Amino acid sequence: MENNMLSGFNDGNAFAAQHDEGEKPEYTRSEVILSVFVMIASFCFIRYVLFHLMGFITTGLFIAIISAAIIYMKKKKYEFSGFNKLLAAVLYIFSMVFSITANNLVKNLDAVFLIGVGAYFVYSVGASNNKIDRFLPYAMFKALLEYPFSHFGTQGKITSDAISSSKKGSEARYILLGLIITVPLTAIVAALLMAADDGLERMLSGIADHIFGNGFWDIVLQLILAIPCSMYLFGLLYANAHRNELNKLNEQACTQKIYNMRFLSNLVVYTAVTPICILYVLFFMSQASYFLSAFTNSLPEGFTYADYARRGFFELCAVAVINLIVTCFISLFSKKAGKEKPLALKVYSVMISVFTLILIATAMSKMVMYISRYGLTALRFYTSWFMVLLAIVFVLIIVKQFRFDMKLSRDISAVFVFMFGLLCFCRPEAVIAKYNIEMYKSGSLEELDTDTLLRMSDDAVLTAYDEGVLTVEEIKEYKLDRIYLVGYGDTLKKYNLSSVILEMKMN
């Protein structure tokens, strides 16, 4: 199969030509084939990712796009390092998420993840990288924005030239022109004939209703949106295959940019950060009993479990964001940073990170206490996941203070991919349903909210059905009500493992 696809991308003779006023872009037969594929893939992306996030269909679409990118870059004689092969494997693995879960939030996050990693993968192959970029934010900017938009209009030029140089393309243009000319005249004649004959009016009205129904205008909108999407995707692939025309990432220039950002005297930084650190110390001292209650599984006076856990969560979010900003501020804008970073500045970075870790540990203890009493919800699950991720990031920041050669971008990226993989492949709503059902059966949870389980995706519904807490009649009744009330009846959304297995067991 791969050999067939490779032969389809056969370069053949270049279609390079000259304008009177300048040069047309040089392109080969592989670019023409790639352009057609990208047009089709972009429409499918708009339809099956942006409008209707499917299961098996979306998985197949991403696998096809990744495979086409690999084949195209191979035809352009680019070598794939071990690192790039690892990125390709990550892309293929995470493409399977759409098929194994019915959770729309996870699938949306996964789609964003695949777009970002996919763009960086093509960029990395073009740059012949054998490891993650040291200046990853700059590389991501080039991969996602600078390179694709530098050739945003190239697909249109190549398509126009390919059509004009082809006999069938020229004939198609004349046919299209004829249709455009005849449409107004045909509409006038049809209106006159409909006014003269009731039978013809009913016939043409039925045809019009069938063609121009609700789905027709959705498809028109998807086709319109697919055009810029196609131009972006083609620009991304074409730009990275023709890197000689582009401004490549220069590590020395990036180093100089970061150095130029260091304009604040370290004394100013110390003066600005010291009050914050003192405030944290006073805060922990005054609230010691409040925070320690989480570790002793007891509530402070005047608090309910819900109030206690929620208050801790919002405190964590606010302080964590502030601390991340302060830590970045210290590293980026201090005159003496990087290799020259003095011990005092490292101590401040460590102190802020440690304060954040203490808050995270306290908040996690509160959350565990809350979950053990009231069970899991989606918000509690995702919050806990985020707090663990945040804690690991701050641990890495602490380690970085004592190991300058540590590749922070690499390590944070690896941790994020691992944690995101856990989130996607554990099927969160199945875990939530399983945990709550087991708590209910053990007597730890007084009441099991089956309505909440039904409102979750088929991951949770399948788990609840297998555990015997939901019947076929309850599931069917709820789904029928959803279809009637909000039009929740897209058959294609059933094409994932959870939904398919649930459908088979119910029938």
Order of alpha helices (4+ residues) and beta strands (2+ residues): alpha-alpha-alpha-alpha-alpha-alpha-alpha-alpha-alpha-alpha-alpha-alpha-alpha-alpha-alpha-alpha-alpha-alpha-alpha-alpha-alpha-alpha-alpha-alpha
